[in-house]
């Protein structure tokens, strides 16, 4: 048992061994969870890359079809396969949000001419490109998060300056991405979570240092 007095705390050799065993088990659990997180983030990274490539190819293909795409969409609308408005494929299959073709406008004459000639192709082509960009951004985030998991697995303890710095930087980047894509509210929430996580990990580092010095 630990002997406490007015001075520092002292541990017997047996207590030290028990403490190190318990710490080793807890660290092993952290590393195990990080291995799962690393695998999941890798899978999501691959899926996002595939999604980005497919969306990019789809957008380019739609743009290349031009008027032909509009004719196909109009025929599908008349047949009831897709609905009019800002959705595509809503007849019991899937819904893809897109720009409202009635509100598309550009100050560039050549672009406006293209919008007037084939608005559906412009609308859904642009939507595909936005989806491709969003998937690419998420893929980058997944790669950064994967790097955090890999670092924690590699390090002896997650409570060190190297890991804390990496976690903070990645969470700031994710918060910034949320701010730019989903809105100010989610960006601010991400910033608050980043601050909380940084504070907790910094406190964990302090406890780790105190524990090492005591033992």
C-alpha positions as CSV (number, residue, x, y, z in Angstrom):
1,X,0.0,0.0,0.0
2,X,1.1,3.6,-0.6
3,X,2.4,5.4,2.5
4,X,1.2,9.0,2.7
5,X,2.6,11.7,4.9
6,X,3.2,15.5,4.6
7,X,5.9,14.9,2.1
8,X,5.8,13.2,-1.3
9,X,4.0,9.9,-1.9
10,X,6.1,6.7,-1.7
11,X,5.3,3.4,-3.3
12,X,6.6,0.0,-2.4
13,X,8.1,-2.1,-5.2
14,X,5.0,-4.3,-5.2
15,X,2.8,-1.3,-5.6
16,X,5.0,0.1,-8.4
17,X,4.7,-3.2,-10.3
18,X,0.9,-3.2,-9.9
19,X,0.7,0.4,-11.0
20,X,2.8,-0.3,-14.1
21,X,0.7,-3.4,-15.0
22,X,-2.5,-1.4,-14.7
23,X,-1.0,1.4,-16.7
24,X,0.1,-1.0,-19.4
25,X,-3.4,-2.5,-19.6
26,X,-5.0,0.9,-20.0
27,X,-2.4,2.0,-22.7
28,X,-3.1,-1.3,-24.5
29,X,-6.8,-0.6,-24.5
30,X,-6.1,2.9,-25.9
31,X,-3.9,1.5,-28.6
32,X,-6.4,-1.2,-29.5
33,X,-9.2,1.4,-29.9
34,X,-6.8,3.5,-32.0
35,X,-6.2,0.5,-34.3
36,X,-9.9,0.2,-34.8
37,X,-10.1,3.9,-35.5
38,X,-7.2,3.7,-37.9
39,X,-8.9,0.9,-39.8
40,X,-12.2,2.7,-40.0
41,X,-10.6,6.0,-41.1
42,X,-8.7,4.1,-43.8
43,X,-11.9,2.6,-45.1
44,X,-13.7,6.0,-45.1
45,X,-10.7,7.6,-46.8
46,X,-10.8,5.0,-49.6
47,X,-14.6,5.4,-50.0
48,X,-14.3,9.2,-50.1
49,X,-11.6,9.0,-52.7
50,X,-13.7,6.7,-54.8
51,X,-16.8,8.9,-54.3
52,X,-14.8,12.0,-55.3
53,X,-13.5,10.4,-58.5
54,X,-16.9,9.1,-59.4
55,X,-18.6,12.4,-58.8
56,X,-15.9,14.2,-60.7
57,X,-16.2,11.8,-63.7
58,X,-20.0,12.1,-63.5
59,X,-19.9,15.9,-63.5
60,X,-17.5,16.0,-66.5
61,X,-19.7,13.5,-68.4
62,X,-22.8,15.5,-67.7
63,X,-21.2,18.7,-68.9
64,X,-20.0,17.0,-72.0
65,X,-23.5,15.8,-72.8
66,X,-24.9,19.3,-72.7
67,X,-28.2,19.6,-74.5
68,X,-28.5,15.9,-74.8
69,X,-28.6,15.5,-71.0
70,X,-31.4,18.1,-70.8
71,X,-33.4,16.2,-73.4
72,X,-32.9,12.9,-71.5
73,X,-34.0,14.5,-68.2
74,X,-37.0,16.2,-69.7
75,X,-38.1,12.8,-71.2
76,X,-37.6,11.1,-67.8
77,X,-39.7,13.9,-66.1
78,X,-42.5,13.4,-68.7
79,X,-42.4,9.6,-68.1
80,X,-42.5,10.1,-64.3
81,X,-39.1,8.5,-63.6
82,X,-37.8,11.7,-61.9
83,X,-39.5,14.7,-60.3
84,X,-39.2,18.3,-61.3
85,X,-37.7,20.9,-59.1
86,X,-34.4,20.7,-57.1
87,X,-34.4,16.9,-56.9
88,X,-33.4,14.0,-59.2
89,X,-34.6,10.4,-58.9
90,X,-37.2,11.1,-56.2
91,X,-39.7,8.6,-57.6
92,X,-39.1,5.9,-54.9
93,X,-35.4,5.5,-55.8
94,X,-33.1,8.3,-54.5
95,X,-33.0,12.0,-54.1
96,X,-30.1,14.2,-55.2
97,X,-30.3,17.9,-54.3
98,X,-29.2,20.2,-57.1
99,X,-29.4,23.8,-58.1
100,X,-32.8,25.1,-59.0
101,X,-32.7,25.4,-62.8
102,X,-35.2,28.2,-62.7
103,X,-32.8,30.3,-60.6
104,X,-29.6,29.7,-62.4
105,X,-27.9,32.9,-63.6
106,X,-24.4,34.1,-64.6
107,X,-23.1,37.5,-65.4
108,X,-20.7,35.9,-67.9
109,X,-22.5,35.9,-71.3
110,X,-21.0,32.6,-72.5
111,X,-22.0,30.9,-69.2
112,X,-25.5,32.4,-69.3
113,X,-25.9,31.1,-72.9
114,X,-25.0,27.6,-71.7
115,X,-27.5,27.9,-68.9
116,X,-30.2,29.0,-71.2
117,X,-29.4,26.1,-73.6
118,X,-29.0,23.2,-71.2
119,X,-29.8,24.2,-67.6
120,X,-30.2,20.7,-66.3
121,X,-26.7,19.7,-67.4
122,X,-25.3,22.8,-65.8
123,X,-27.2,22.2,-62.6
124,X,-26.4,18.5,-62.1
125,X,-22.9,18.8,-63.5
126,X,-22.1,21.6,-61.0
127,X,-23.7,19.5,-58.2
128,X,-21.5,16.5,-59.0
129,X,-18.4,18.8,-58.9
130,X,-19.4,20.1,-55.5
131,X,-19.9,16.5,-54.3
132,X,-16.5,15.6,-55.6
133,X,-14.9,18.5,-53.8
134,X,-16.7,17.7,-50.5
135,X,-15.6,14.1,-50.7
136,X,-12.0,15.2,-51.4
137,X,-12.1,17.5,-48.3
138,X,-13.5,14.6,-46.1
139,X,-10.8,12.3,-47.5
140,X,-8.1,14.7,-46.4
141,X,-9.7,14.9,-43.0
142,X,-9.8,11.1,-42.7
143,X,-6.1,11.0,-43.7
144,X,-5.2,13.5,-41.0
145,X,-7.3,11.6,-38.4
146,X,-5.7,8.4,-39.5
147,X,-2.3,10.0,-38.8
148,X,-3.4,10.7,-35.2
149,X,-4.4,7.1,-34.6
150,X,-1.1,5.9,-36.1
151,X,0.9,8.2,-33.9
152,X,-0.9,7.2,-30.7
153,X,-0.3,3.5,-31.6
154,X,3.4,4.3,-32.1
155,X,4.0,6.4,-29.0
156,X,4.5,5.0,-25.5
157,X,1.7,7.2,-24.2
158,X,-0.8,9.5,-25.8
159,X,-0.2,12.2,-23.2
160,X,2.9,13.8,-24.7
161,X,3.5,17.1,-26.5
162,X,3.9,15.5,-29.9
163,X,0.5,13.8,-29.8
164,X,-1.3,16.7,-28.2
165,X,0.1,19.1,-30.8
166,X,-1.0,16.8,-33.7
167,X,-4.5,16.2,-32.2
168,X,-5.0,20.0,-31.7
169,X,-3.9,20.9,-35.2
170,X,-6.1,18.3,-36.9
171,X,-9.1,19.2,-34.8
172,X,-8.6,22.9,-35.7
173,X,-8.5,21.9,-39.3
174,X,-11.6,19.8,-39.0
175,X,-13.4,22.7,-37.2
176,X,-12.3,25.1,-40.0
177,X,-13.7,22.7,-42.6
178,X,-17.0,22.4,-40.7
179,X,-17.2,26.2,-40.5
180,X,-16.7,26.5,-44.3
181,X,-19.0,23.7,-45.3
182,X,-21.8,23.2,-42.7
183,X,-22.0,26.7,-41.2
184,X,-20.8,28.8,-38.3
185,X,-22.6,26.9,-35.6
186,X,-20.9,23.6,-36.3
187,X,-17.5,25.4,-36.8
188,X,-17.9,27.0,-33.4
189,X,-18.9,23.7,-31.8
190,X,-15.9,22.1,-33.3
191,X,-13.7,24.8,-31.9
192,X,-15.1,24.3,-28.4
193,X,-14.6,20.6,-28.6
194,X,-11.0,21.2,-29.8
195,X,-10.4,23.4,-26.7
196,X,-11.9,20.8,-24.4
197,X,-10.0,17.9,-25.8
198,X,-6.7,19.9,-25.7
199,X,-7.3,20.8,-22.1
200,X,-8.1,17.2,-21.1
201,X,-5.0,15.9,-22.9
202,X,-2.8,18.6,-21.3
203,X,-4.1,17.7,-17.9
204,X,-3.4,14.0,-18.7
205,X,0.2,14.9,-19.6
206,X,0.6,16.7,-16.2
207,X,-0.7,13.7,-14.4
208,X,1.6,11.4,-16.4
209,X,4.6,13.6,-15.5
210,X,3.7,13.7,-11.8
211,X,3.2,9.9,-11.8
212,X,6.5,9.3,-13.4
213,X,8.3,11.6,-11.0
214,X,6.6,10.0,-8.0
215,X,7.5,6.5,-9.0
